[in-house]
Amino acid sequence: MTTVAIIGAGPLGRWLALAAARAGYRVLLEDVMPANLHHAEEYIRQALGPAALGTTSFSQSGKGLRYPGSQNSDPGHPAIAASEHLHVEFVSTVEDAVREADLAIDCVPDELESKLEILWLMDRMAPPRTVLATPTTQLSIADLAGCTYRAELCVGIAVDPRDFSRLAQRDSKTGLALRITERTTQEAAQLVRAFWERLGFGVTLERD
């Protein structure tokens, strides 16, 4: 099972966590604010509907929640066919989120200082294989990737982190652009592309 780390449990992060879990990914959702993680848990519970509320089981660490698959089709939530089990873990440090991640996506504000800080943390703490993806409409992924030790594994997602509603309320096959550089490996681009396509998006690649 592919493991996806999502950094930031705000509106975009918690929506993305639910969408990814419904698509069959193992998800680790991180936020330093306990209140944000609490809101994320409640969001996921509500999205799965009343039938799932009493069937949640905790992992041994006490940080993870496994939700049996739900056929809830609330249009306000990701329209992804439910897998047999949804796997979401809530963690409070970037290190815990990315240590086993195949793909790490940050949901921090689209500002240079915030992006550099979170990419530095993910780059430093994630295994060498982990692909880093960052939503941004303001910044160059080539410049951001150049500040890491894995520029070839960095991919930009052309969406404003504040505009999660455009994703959550998408029509079928809404287009989404991924930004790559001349250094981005084909494998990294394909991993991120496959992730979004599995969530139901039509994906195009753009050169930064």
N, CA, C and O of each residue as an XYZ file, in Angstrom:
832
protein
N       0.845     -1.191      0.000
C       0.000      0.000      0.000
C       0.885      1.248      0.000
O       1.794      1.371      0.821
N       0.619      2.157     -0.911
C       1.381      3.401     -0.973
C       1.035      4.286      0.214
O      -0.136      4.462      0.550
N       2.070      4.846      0.851
C       1.879      5.709      2.015
C       2.035      7.166      1.599
O       3.021      7.547      0.968
N       1.042      7.970      1.966
C       1.036      9.395      1.632
C       1.024     10.208      2.912
O       0.150     10.028      3.760
N       1.989     11.101      3.053
C       2.020     12.025      4.185
C       1.443     13.359      3.739
O       1.807     13.884      2.686
N       0.548     13.898      4.542
C      -0.049     15.202      4.253
C       0.272     16.112      5.415
O      -0.084     15.833      6.560
N       0.952     17.206      5.109
C       1.419     18.125      6.146
C       0.491     19.321      6.212
O       0.423     20.129      5.286
N      -0.221     19.420      7.323
C      -1.181     20.500      7.518
C      -2.599     19.957      7.460
O      -3.018     19.430      6.429
N      -3.348     20.079      8.560
C      -4.699     19.513      8.647
C      -5.770     20.586      8.556
O      -6.836     20.459      9.158
N      -5.486     21.648      7.801
C      -6.500     22.646      7.534
C      -7.509     22.116      6.533
O      -7.534     20.914      6.269
N      -8.353     22.993      5.962
C      -9.394     22.528      5.036
C      -8.872     21.681      3.886
O      -9.446     20.634      3.586
N      -7.792     22.113      3.235
C      -7.256     21.334      2.120
C      -6.660     20.021      2.617
O      -6.889     18.972      2.014
N      -5.900     20.066      3.706
C      -5.245     18.872      4.212
C      -6.221     17.789      4.629
O      -6.031     16.620      4.292
N      -7.258     18.159      5.355
C      -8.192     17.128      5.805
C      -9.047     16.605      4.654
O      -9.401     15.426      4.634
N      -9.384     17.474      3.693
C     -10.099     16.981      2.518
C      -9.219     16.004      1.737
O      -9.679     14.947      1.304
N      -7.959     16.369      1.567
C      -7.045     15.526      0.808
C      -6.807     14.200      1.516
O      -6.706     13.158      0.868
N      -6.716     14.232      2.839
C      -6.530     12.995      3.599
C      -7.688     12.036      3.375
O      -7.480     10.840      3.169
N      -8.903     12.559      3.416
C     -10.078     11.721      3.206
C     -10.118     11.187      1.779
O     -10.399     10.009      1.559
N      -9.840     12.051      0.816
C      -9.855     11.634     -0.583
C      -8.823     10.543     -0.837
O      -9.110      9.557     -1.516
N      -7.621     10.721     -0.291
C      -6.564      9.743     -0.498
C      -6.898      8.417      0.172
O      -6.664      7.354     -0.403
N      -7.448      8.473      1.392
C      -7.817      7.243      2.091
C      -8.902      6.500      1.332
O      -8.857      5.275      1.220
N      -9.872      7.231      0.813
C     -10.940      6.594      0.044
C     -10.410      5.984     -1.245
O     -10.989      5.035     -1.774
N      -9.320      6.522     -1.743
C      -8.725      5.990     -2.971
C      -7.816      4.802     -2.698
O      -7.239      4.240     -3.629
N      -7.678      4.411     -1.428
C      -6.921      3.221     -1.097
C      -5.521      3.449     -0.586
O      -4.766      2.492     -0.416
N      -5.151      4.702     -0.333
C      -3.824      5.003      0.185
C      -3.808      4.934      1.710
O      -4.819      5.191      2.365
N      -2.672      4.592      2.254
C      -2.440      4.765      3.677
C      -2.044      6.226      3.881
O      -1.131      6.715      3.217
N      -2.719      6.923      4.790
C      -2.528      8.363      4.948
C      -2.057      8.694      6.355
O      -2.607      8.205      7.341
N      -1.024      9.536      6.431
C      -0.603     10.108      7.696
C      -0.810     11.612      7.599
O      -0.176     12.281      6.783
N      -1.693     12.138      8.429
C      -2.044     13.552      8.412
C      -1.390     14.235      9.605
O      -1.611     13.848     10.753
N      -0.577     15.263      9.320
C       0.197     15.935     10.373
C      -0.275     17.361     10.598
O      -0.627     18.077      9.661
N      -0.273     17.752     11.854
C      -0.449     19.163     12.209
C       0.097     19.350     13.626
O      -0.079     18.491     14.490
N       0.760     20.483     13.848
C       1.310     20.733     15.183
C       0.225     21.177     16.145
O       0.435     21.178     17.358
N      -0.941     21.558     15.616
C      -2.039     22.036     16.457
C      -3.017     20.898     16.720
O      -3.667     20.426     15.788
N      -3.137     20.444     17.968
C      -4.078     19.361     18.273
C      -5.504     19.665     17.830
O      -6.229     18.763     17.412
N      -5.910     20.931     17.919
C      -7.271     21.286     17.527
C      -7.515     21.009     16.049
O      -8.605     20.584     15.668
N      -6.510     21.245     15.221
C      -6.667     20.973     13.792
C      -6.830     19.483     13.524
O      -7.629     19.083     12.677
N      -6.072     18.663     14.245
C      -6.210     17.220     14.077
C      -7.576     16.746     14.560
O      -8.179     15.852     13.966
N      -8.057     17.350     15.638
C      -9.389     17.005     16.140
C     -10.455     17.349     15.102
O     -11.351     16.548     14.838
N     -10.356     18.542     14.513
C     -11.316     18.931     13.485
C     -11.238     17.985     12.287
O     -12.258     17.649     11.685
N     -10.025     17.561     11.948
C      -9.850     16.642     10.830
C     -10.522     15.303     11.112
O     -11.183     14.734     10.243
N     -10.347     14.806     12.336
C     -10.982     13.535     12.695
C     -12.499     13.639     12.605
O     -13.158     12.745     12.074
N     -13.052     14.734     13.127
C     -14.499     14.917     13.080
C     -14.989     15.052     11.642
O     -16.053     14.543     11.288
N     -14.212     15.733     10.828
C     -14.560     15.895      9.409
C     -14.656     14.538      8.722
O     -15.585     14.280      7.958
N     -13.682     13.676      9.005
C     -13.667     12.362      8.374
C     -14.815     11.506      8.892
O     -15.462     10.799      8.119
N     -15.066     11.566     10.171
C     -16.192     10.819     10.740
C     -17.507     11.247     10.091
O     -18.309     10.402      9.692
N     -17.726     12.549      9.985
C     -18.964     13.054      9.402
C     -19.084     12.687      7.935
O     -20.174     12.389      7.448
N     -17.958     12.709      7.233
C     -17.970     12.376      5.809
C     -18.390     10.935      5.576
O     -19.032     10.627      4.571
N     -18.028     10.048      6.504
C     -18.332      8.642      6.334
C     -19.761      8.312      6.717
O     -20.253      7.225      6.411
N     -20.439      9.248      7.390
C     -21.838      9.044      7.695
C     -22.068      8.354      9.030
O     -21.144      7.775      9.603
N     -23.298      8.414      9.525
C     -23.640      7.873     10.844
C     -23.305      6.403     11.017
O     -22.970      5.971     12.120
N     -23.392      5.630      9.946
C     -23.159      4.189     10.078
C     -21.735      3.858     10.481
O     -21.476      2.793     11.041
N     -20.794      4.779     10.193
C     -19.391      4.491     10.478
C     -18.939      5.008     11.830
O     -17.843      4.674     12.280
N     -19.753      5.812     12.483
C     -19.293      6.488     13.693
C     -18.978      5.531     14.828
O     -18.083      5.796     15.631
N     -19.691      4.435     14.905
C     -19.459      3.527     16.018
C     -18.509      2.400     15.700
O     -18.344      1.488     16.509
N     -17.874      2.439     14.533
C     -17.067      1.294     14.120
C     -15.607      1.641     13.927
O     -14.877      0.905     13.264
N     -15.173      2.752     14.495
C     -13.785      3.167     14.385
C     -12.933      2.394     15.384
O     -13.327      2.232     16.539
N     -11.775      1.919     14.952
C     -10.864      1.244     15.865
C      -9.517      1.937     15.856
O      -9.060      2.404     14.813
N      -8.880      2.005     17.014
C      -7.597      2.684     17.141
C      -6.455      1.722     16.881
O      -6.529      0.538     17.210
N      -5.385      2.259     16.275
C      -4.182      1.465     16.090
C      -3.469      1.334     17.429
O      -3.849      1.993     18.397
N      -2.453      0.503     17.499
C      -1.744      0.289     18.750
C      -1.085      1.568     19.253
O      -0.941      1.763     20.460
N      -0.686      2.438     18.331
C      -0.022      3.671     18.747
C      -0.986      4.657     19.369
O      -0.571      5.601     20.040
N      -2.288      4.437     19.146
C      -3.269      5.376     19.654
C      -3.430      6.596     18.778
O      -4.285      7.442     19.037
N      -2.603      6.695     17.727
C      -2.652      7.873     16.867
C      -3.416      7.610     15.575
O      -3.770      8.535     14.846
N      -3.661      6.333     15.308
C      -4.248      6.002     14.014
C      -5.698      5.602     14.135
O      -6.137      5.127     15.182
N      -6.435      5.794     13.068
C      -7.829      5.390     13.026
C      -8.060      4.601     11.744
O      -7.639      5.005     10.660
N      -8.730      3.479     11.890
C      -9.099      2.711     10.710
C     -10.619      2.766     10.588
O     -11.350      2.401     11.508
N     -11.062      3.224      9.453
C     -12.495      3.323      9.214
C     -12.914      2.264      8.199
O     -12.337      2.195      7.114
N     -13.912      1.433      8.533
C     -14.434      0.517      7.522
C     -14.941      1.321      6.336
O     -15.395      2.454      6.497
N     -14.866      0.741      5.155
C     -15.306      1.439      3.952
C     -16.749      1.878      4.067
O     -17.573      1.192      4.671
N     -17.049      3.029      3.483
C     -18.397      3.581      3.524
C     -18.818      3.935      2.118
O     -17.993      4.355      1.305
N     -20.075      3.773      1.827
C     -20.587      4.138      0.512
C     -21.226      5.514      0.535
O     -21.954      5.873     -0.391
N     -20.966      6.286      1.577
C     -21.503      7.639      1.656
C     -21.097      8.440      0.419
O     -19.932      8.414      0.021
N     -22.032      9.138     -0.182
C     -21.751      9.878     -1.415
C     -22.090     11.350     -1.265
O     -22.532     11.989     -2.220
N     -21.890     11.880     -0.100
C     -22.114     13.298      0.139
C     -21.313     14.109     -0.870
O     -20.089     13.981     -0.910
N     -21.972     14.957     -1.703
C     -21.238     15.694     -2.732
C     -20.256     16.697     -2.173
O     -19.408     17.194     -2.913
N     -20.341     17.012     -0.892
C     -19.394     17.933     -0.289
C     -18.077     17.286      0.070
O     -17.152     17.958      0.527
N     -17.987     15.988     -0.133
C     -16.787     15.243      0.203
C     -16.274     14.519     -1.037
O     -16.995     14.422     -2.030
N     -15.055     14.012     -1.001
C     -14.467     13.395     -2.192
C     -15.335     12.284     -2.756
O     -15.720     11.364     -2.034
N     -15.638     12.366     -4.021
C     -16.492     11.368     -4.669
C     -15.637     10.198     -5.123
O     -15.521      9.921     -6.317
N     -15.042      9.516     -4.157
C     -14.151      8.405     -4.441
C     -14.807      7.115     -3.950
O     -15.344      7.069     -2.843
N     -14.762      6.090     -4.758
C     -15.323      4.816     -4.324
C     -14.580      4.339     -3.085
O     -13.350      4.305     -3.073
N     -15.307      3.974     -2.056
C     -14.680      3.570     -0.794
C     -13.956      2.238     -0.945
O     -14.448      1.315     -1.593
N     -12.773      2.159     -0.331
C     -12.062      0.890     -0.285
C     -12.619      0.077      0.874
O     -13.468      0.558      1.625
N     -12.143     -1.153      1.019
C     -12.665     -2.002      2.082
C     -12.405     -1.379      3.442
O     -13.266     -1.422      4.320
N     -11.228     -0.803      3.622
C     -10.907     -0.110      4.859
C     -10.197      1.194      4.525
O      -9.376      1.253      3.610
N     -10.524      2.228      5.273
C      -9.840      3.501      5.121
C      -8.825      3.622      6.239
O      -9.135      3.361      7.401
N      -7.624      4.013      5.888
C      -6.545      4.055      6.861
C      -6.019      5.479      6.954
O      -5.368      5.972      6.032
N      -6.308      6.140      8.078
C      -5.825      7.496      8.336
C      -5.183      7.522      9.708
O      -5.782      7.078     10.687
N      -3.967      8.040      9.784
C      -3.290      8.218     11.063
C      -3.048      9.703     11.279
O      -2.729     10.436     10.343
N      -3.202     10.135     12.523
C      -3.019     11.533     12.868
C      -1.750     11.675     13.705
O      -1.615     11.036     14.749
N      -0.824     12.511     13.245
C       0.461     12.666     13.927
C       0.751     14.145     14.122
O       0.203     14.998     13.424
N       1.622     14.436     15.081
C       1.863     15.833     15.452
C       3.239     16.345     15.046
O       3.587     17.484     15.359
N       4.032     15.522     14.352
C       5.338     15.988     13.890
C       5.545     15.597     12.432
O       5.037     14.575     11.970
N       6.294     16.421     11.721
C       6.611     16.118     10.329
C       7.400     14.820     10.234
O       7.197     14.030      9.311
N       8.291     14.602     11.177
C       9.108     13.391     11.167
C       8.241     12.142     11.209
O       8.471     11.206     10.444
N       7.249     12.114     12.091
C       6.363     10.957     12.172
C       5.562     10.769     10.887
O       5.262      9.642     10.493
N       5.221     11.871     10.241
C       4.407     11.787      9.028
C       5.187     11.221      7.853
O       4.661     10.402      7.100
N       6.429     11.646      7.687
C       7.150     11.335      6.445
C       8.102     10.151      6.540
O       8.648      9.733      5.518
N       8.320      9.602      7.715
C       9.376      8.598      7.868
C       9.151      7.363      7.016
O      10.114      6.674      6.679
N       7.895      7.057      6.653
C       7.619      5.893      5.801
C       6.914      6.294      4.508
O       6.389      5.440      3.794
N       6.903      7.573      4.212
C       6.096      8.062      3.090
C       6.741      7.789      1.736
O       7.952      7.920      1.563
N       5.908      7.411      0.798
C       6.323      7.339     -0.604
C       6.112      8.696     -1.270
O       6.856      9.084     -2.171
N       5.084      9.409     -0.812
C       4.746     10.725     -1.332
C       4.385     11.622     -0.161
O       3.609     11.227      0.709
N       4.947     12.837     -0.134
C       4.626     13.807      0.913
C       4.112     15.077      0.257
O       4.749     15.629     -0.640
N       2.951     15.534      0.714
C       2.318     16.729      0.160
C       2.120     17.732      1.286
O       1.525     17.401      2.312
N       2.608     18.947      1.108
C       2.373     19.959      2.133
C       1.146     20.778      1.777
O       0.829     20.965      0.603
N       0.463     21.264      2.797
C      -0.713     22.119      2.613
C      -0.533     23.411      3.407
O      -1.485     23.916      4.001
N       0.684     23.941      3.416
C       0.970     25.186      4.133
C       0.691     26.367      3.216
O       0.546     26.178      2.008
N       0.609     27.589      3.759
C       0.332     28.772      2.932
C       1.311     28.913      1.772
O       2.479     28.535      1.867
N       0.803     29.464      0.681
C       1.587     29.624     -0.538
C       2.476     30.865     -0.438
O       2.321     31.831     -1.185
N       3.403     30.801      0.502
C       4.328     31.901      0.754
C       5.734     31.332      0.799
O       5.948     30.220      1.282
N       6.689     32.096      0.295
C       8.053     31.581      0.137
C       8.627     31.064      1.445
O       9.179     29.964      1.476
N       8.514     31.820      2.518
C       9.108     31.407      3.788
C       8.492     30.109      4.290
O       9.202     29.210      4.740
N       7.157     30.015      4.210
C       6.477     28.806      4.675
C       6.859     27.597      3.843
O       7.098     26.518      4.384
N       6.918     27.773      2.519
C       7.253     26.663      1.643
C       8.691     26.192      1.854
O       8.954     24.991      1.913
N       9.616     27.141      1.967
C      11.011     26.754      2.174
C      11.189     26.000      3.488
O      11.930     25.020      3.556
N      10.507     26.462      4.522
C      10.635     25.814      5.831
C      10.105     24.391      5.795
O      10.757     23.469      6.285
N       8.913     24.207      5.212
C       8.327     22.867      5.243
C       9.045     21.919      4.296
O       9.185     20.734      4.601
N       9.504     22.420      3.150
C      10.256     21.560      2.240
C      11.588     21.154      2.848
O      12.048     20.029      2.649
N      12.208     22.062      3.587
C      13.466     21.728      4.267
C      13.235     20.617      5.286
O      14.032     19.684      5.386
N      12.154     20.719      6.035
C      11.851     19.701      7.038
C      11.561     18.349      6.384
O      12.088     17.322      6.812
N      10.726     18.354      5.351
C      10.387     17.099      4.693
C      11.613     16.478      4.036
O      11.820     15.266      4.109
N      12.424     17.315      3.395
C      13.628     16.837      2.718
C      14.591     16.208      3.708
O      15.221     15.192      3.416
N      14.702     16.809      4.865
C      15.648     16.344      5.878
C      15.176     15.065      6.576
O      16.002     14.243      6.973
N      13.871     14.889      6.729
C      13.348     13.804      7.552
C      12.805     12.620      6.763
O      12.666     11.527      7.312
N      12.500     12.817      5.496
C      11.915     11.732      4.705
C      12.997     10.823      4.142
O      14.131     11.263      3.954
N      12.674      9.572      3.871
C      13.627      8.668      3.218
C      14.027      9.210      1.844
O      13.284      9.991      1.250
N      15.178      8.809      1.341
C      15.648      9.322      0.051
C      14.689      9.080     -1.108
O      14.721      9.816     -2.094
N      13.840      8.069     -1.008
C      12.927      7.735     -2.106
C      11.695      8.635     -2.153
O      11.020      8.696     -3.181
N      11.390      9.333     -1.062
C      10.123     10.057     -0.940
C      10.037     11.210     -1.927
O      10.951     12.029     -2.026
N       8.934     11.265     -2.651
C       8.662     12.364     -3.578
C       7.956     13.476     -2.817
O       7.027     13.220     -2.051
N       8.399     14.715     -3.030
C       7.805     15.874     -2.369
C       6.950     16.641     -3.369
O       7.417     16.989     -4.454
N       5.695     16.905     -3.004
C       4.796     17.661     -3.872
C       4.241     18.839     -3.091
O       3.875     18.703     -1.924
N       4.180     19.999     -3.741
C       3.731     21.198     -3.042
C       2.737     21.979     -3.891
O       3.039     22.310     -5.037
N       1.544     22.283     -3.348
C       0.577     23.104     -4.075
C       1.039     24.562     -4.081
O       1.309     25.130     -3.023
N       1.129     25.165     -5.258
C       1.521     26.573     -5.350
C       1.112     27.153     -6.691
O       1.227     26.506     -7.732
N       0.636     28.377     -6.643
C       0.374     29.125     -7.867
C       1.276     30.353     -7.943
O       1.307     31.041     -8.964
N       2.005     30.628     -6.869
C       2.792     31.854     -6.774
C       4.292     31.629     -6.963
O       5.012     32.548     -7.353
N       4.759     30.429     -6.691
C       6.196     30.186     -6.605
C       6.673     29.213     -7.676
O       5.900     28.404     -8.190
N       7.946     29.303     -8.001
C       8.553     28.421     -8.994
C       8.977     27.113     -8.344
O       9.718     27.119     -7.361
N       8.512     25.990     -8.886
C       8.915     24.713     -8.317
C      10.396     24.464     -8.569
O      11.047     23.771     -7.788
N      10.934     25.018     -9.646
C      12.365     24.866     -9.907
C      13.185     25.530     -8.808
O      14.178     24.972     -8.342
N      12.767     26.722     -8.399
C      13.470     27.430     -7.333
C      13.324     26.704     -6.000
O      14.296     26.565     -5.257
N      12.119     26.245     -5.698
C      11.893     25.534     -4.438
C      12.667     24.222     -4.411
O      13.301     23.890     -3.409
N      12.616     23.479     -5.508
C      13.314     22.200     -5.567
C      14.817     22.382     -5.420
O      15.503     21.536     -4.847
N      15.322     23.495     -5.944
C      16.752     23.762     -5.868
C      17.252     23.982     -4.455
O      18.459     23.982     -4.214
N      16.334     24.170     -3.518
C      16.706     24.361     -2.110
C      16.671     23.046     -1.335
O      16.852     23.037     -0.117
N      16.441     21.946     -2.030
C      16.421     20.634     -1.381
C      17.580     19.788     -1.905
O      18.278     20.176     -2.841
N      17.767     18.630     -1.286
C      18.772     17.677     -1.748
C      18.160     16.635     -2.676
O      18.810     15.652     -3.031
N      16.913     16.853     -3.065
C      16.233     15.907     -3.952
C      15.430     16.673     -5.002
O      14.235     16.436     -5.181
N      16.089     17.574     -5.677
C      15.405     18.400     -6.676
C      14.713     17.541     -7.735
O      13.687     17.934     -8.291
N      15.274     16.385     -8.002
C      14.702     15.510     -9.021
C      13.417     14.839     -8.570
O      12.712     14.232     -9.376
N      13.108     14.949     -7.266
C      11.906     14.312     -6.712
C      10.881     15.342     -6.224
O      10.032     15.024     -5.391
N      10.958     16.554     -6.732
C      10.027     17.614     -6.331
C       9.075     17.953     -7.477
O       9.494     18.118     -8.623
N       7.792     18.051     -7.147
C       6.754     18.327     -8.141
C       5.837     19.419     -7.593
O       5.463     19.390     -6.421
N       5.480     20.370     -8.432
C       4.539     21.403     -8.047
C       3.121     21.026     -8.458
O       2.912     20.382     -9.486
N       2.153     21.433     -7.648
C       0.732     21.208     -7.948
C       0.107     22.583     -8.148
O       0.106     23.402     -7.229
N      -0.418     22.840     -9.326
C      -0.892     24.180     -9.663
C      -2.263     24.456     -9.069
O      -3.268     24.522     -9.777
N      -2.278     24.616     -7.753
C      -3.510     24.965     -7.056
C      -3.134     25.782     -5.835
O      -2.126     25.508     -5.184
N      -3.938     26.778     -5.525
C      -3.729     27.579     -4.323
C      -4.192     26.763     -3.122
O      -5.330     26.292     -3.117
N      -3.344     26.576     -2.095
C      -3.758     25.789     -0.932
C      -5.038     26.282     -0.271
O      -5.710     25.511      0.414
N      -5.389     27.554     -0.462
C      -6.624     28.086      0.130
C      -7.856     27.709     -0.674
O      -8.975     27.813     -0.173
N      -7.670     27.275     -1.907
C      -8.786     27.055     -2.804
C      -9.194     25.590     -2.835
O      -9.415     25.024     -3.906
N      -9.293     24.976     -1.654
C      -9.629     23.564     -1.609
C     -11.039     23.310     -2.127
O     -11.337     22.211     -2.593
N     -11.922     24.331     -2.049
C     -13.300     24.135     -2.479
C     -13.376     23.803     -3.967
O     -14.273     23.078     -4.397
N     -12.436     24.333     -4.753
C     -12.419     24.010     -6.188
C     -12.144     22.529     -6.400
O     -12.636     21.929     -7.356
N     -11.362     21.945     -5.511
C     -11.084     20.521     -5.608
C     -12.241     19.697     -5.050
O     -12.677     18.726     -5.668
N     -12.730     20.091     -3.886
C     -13.764     19.311     -3.207
C     -15.072     19.287     -3.985
O     -15.828     18.320     -3.891
N     -15.349     20.336     -4.750
C     -16.609     20.422     -5.477
C     -16.417     20.219     -6.972
O     -17.210     20.687     -7.789
N     -15.356     19.516     -7.305
C     -15.028     19.336     -8.708
C     -16.087     18.548     -9.458
O     -16.810     17.736     -8.882
N     -16.160     18.803    -10.739
C     -16.936     17.960    -11.634
C     -16.047     16.789    -12.064
O     -14.841     16.788    -11.817
N     -16.635     15.835    -12.684
C     -15.871     14.677    -13.134
C     -14.740     15.102    -14.071
O     -14.934     15.880    -15.005
N     -13.563     14.569    -13.788
C     -12.380     14.805    -14.604
C     -11.977     16.276    -14.680
O     -11.506     16.741    -15.718
N     -12.159     16.996    -13.598
C     -11.634     18.349    -13.533
C     -10.139     18.320    -13.783
O      -9.432     17.454    -13.266
N      -9.658     19.265    -14.576
C      -8.243     19.271    -14.914
C      -7.376     19.800    -13.787
O      -7.774     20.695    -13.040
N      -6.200     19.237    -13.679
C      -5.234     19.675    -12.682
C      -3.855     19.632    -13.315
O      -3.475     18.624    -13.911
N      -3.100     20.724    -13.191
C      -1.770     20.782    -13.798
C      -0.700     20.503    -12.751
O      -0.756     21.021    -11.636
N       0.266     19.686    -13.119
C       1.441     19.438    -12.302
C       2.616     20.129    -12.958
O       2.764     20.092    -14.179
N       3.456     20.762    -12.146
C       4.610     21.475    -12.672
C       5.882     20.707    -12.335
O       6.150     20.383    -11.178
N       6.651     20.429    -13.375
C       7.902     19.707    -13.209
C       9.045     20.548    -13.776
O       8.821     21.576    -14.415
N      10.255     20.097    -13.533
C      11.427     20.799    -14.056
C      12.220     19.841    -14.934
O      11.875     18.667    -15.062
N      13.259     20.342    -15.523
C      14.095     19.486    -16.367
C      14.808     18.413    -15.551
O      15.307     17.433    -16.105
N      14.853     18.600    -14.235
C      15.524     17.628    -13.379
C      14.560     16.584    -12.814
O      15.004     15.564    -12.287
N      13.261     16.819    -12.913
C      12.282     15.900    -12.329
C      12.348     14.542    -13.022
O      12.311     14.470    -14.251
N      12.443     13.476    -12.250
C      12.479     12.147    -12.849
C      11.098     11.746    -13.349
O      10.076     12.218    -12.851
N      11.090     10.880    -14.326
C       9.825     10.378    -14.856
C       9.052      9.633    -13.790
O       7.824      9.709    -13.741
N       9.762      8.909    -12.931
C       9.114      8.133    -11.871
C       8.413      9.046    -10.860
O       7.305      8.748    -10.412
N       9.063     10.157    -10.505
C       8.457     11.086     -9.544
C       7.208     11.724    -10.137
O       6.171     11.796     -9.479
N       7.308     12.182    -11.371
C       6.157     12.800    -12.025
C       5.005     11.808    -12.145
O       3.844     12.170    -11.952
N       5.328     10.556    -12.464
C       4.294      9.547    -12.627
C       3.620      9.207    -11.308
O       2.412      8.970    -11.278
N       4.378      9.179    -10.217
C       3.789      8.880     -8.913
C       2.766      9.941     -8.531
O       1.666      9.617     -8.083
N       3.130     11.208     -8.708
C       2.199     12.285     -8.350
C       1.014     12.293     -9.303
O      -0.125     12.502     -8.887
N       1.282     12.066    -10.572
C       0.192     12.025    -11.555
C      -0.785     10.913    -11.225
O      -1.997     11.124    -11.242
N      -0.269      9.731    -10.925
C      -1.131      8.592    -10.610
C      -1.967      8.863     -9.360
O      -3.122      8.445     -9.277
N      -1.384      9.558     -8.398
C      -2.115      9.895     -7.174
C      -3.357     10.721     -7.508
O      -4.463     10.388     -7.082
N      -3.170     11.798     -8.271
C      -4.304     12.679     -8.573
C      -5.290     12.025     -9.520
O      -6.494     12.255     -9.408
N      -4.814     11.223    -10.440
C      -5.740     10.525    -11.330
C      -6.580      9.529    -10.552
O      -7.759      9.337    -10.852
N      -5.985      8.900     -9.564
C      -6.745      7.959     -8.733
C      -7.800      8.681     -7.915
O      -8.804      8.078     -7.533
N      -7.591      9.962     -7.640
C      -8.587     10.766     -6.946
C      -9.653     11.299     -7.904
O     -10.611     11.938     -7.469
N      -9.493     11.043     -9.193
C     -10.527     11.404    -10.151
C     -10.247     12.619    -11.005
O     -11.154     13.130    -11.661
N      -9.012     13.094    -11.015
C      -8.677     14.295    -11.777
C      -8.033     13.942    -13.114
O      -7.319     12.946    -13.237
N      -8.301     14.776    -14.102
C      -7.550     14.720    -15.338
C      -6.285     15.541    -15.157
O      -6.364     16.708    -14.773
N      -5.126     14.964    -15.420
C      -3.851     15.597    -15.065
C      -3.040     15.919    -16.309
O      -2.935     15.107    -17.228
N      -2.464     17.125    -16.324
C      -1.529     17.505    -17.364
C      -0.210     17.900    -16.708
O      -0.182     18.296    -15.543
N       0.884     17.790    -17.467
C       2.201     18.162    -16.971
C       2.662     19.440    -17.663
O       2.529     19.592    -18.878
N       3.210     20.360    -16.861
C       3.748     21.605    -17.391
C       5.203     21.713    -16.961
O       5.556     21.316    -15.850
N       6.047     22.248    -17.835
C       7.450     22.478    -17.492
C       7.598     23.855    -16.850
O       7.165     24.859    -17.417
N       8.206     23.900    -15.678
C       8.390     25.164    -14.956
C       9.488     25.988    -15.639
O       9.801     27.091    -15.190
